[in-house]
Amino acid sequence: MLSVVELEPWSESPVHSHPNEQWGVCLEGEWIRIQDGREYPVKAGDFWQTPPHVPHGGRTLGQRCVILDIFAPPREEYRRPGRGLGAATVHAPSGGGIDPPGPPG
């Protein structure tokens, strides 16, 4: 199963796990991928693999990010229109949630 995910700037995919194996490729932008408690910077062209039941998630910084997710077997909750990560993206409100990085200094 293929799923194209569009994440807006300063949005988050909460850490979660599922019984499906997952592969992903960043098509556009950058984000911080969290897998098994470690953070990995990801940019366009990067590819990753997540085994079943491994905790993972991520967050964008100041730019939009587009990801192609591949699941085996297909995720049941993604079979219905309007479901899945792209539909469940959490946007941080101004002054709360994920704070943008400050100026260098």
Secondary structure, DSSP 8 states (H G I E B T S, - for coil): -EEEEEE-TTEEEEEE--SSEEEEEEEESEEEEEETTEEEEEETT-EEEE-TT--EEEEE-SS-EEEEEEEES--GGGSSTT-SGGGG-EE--TTSSS-------
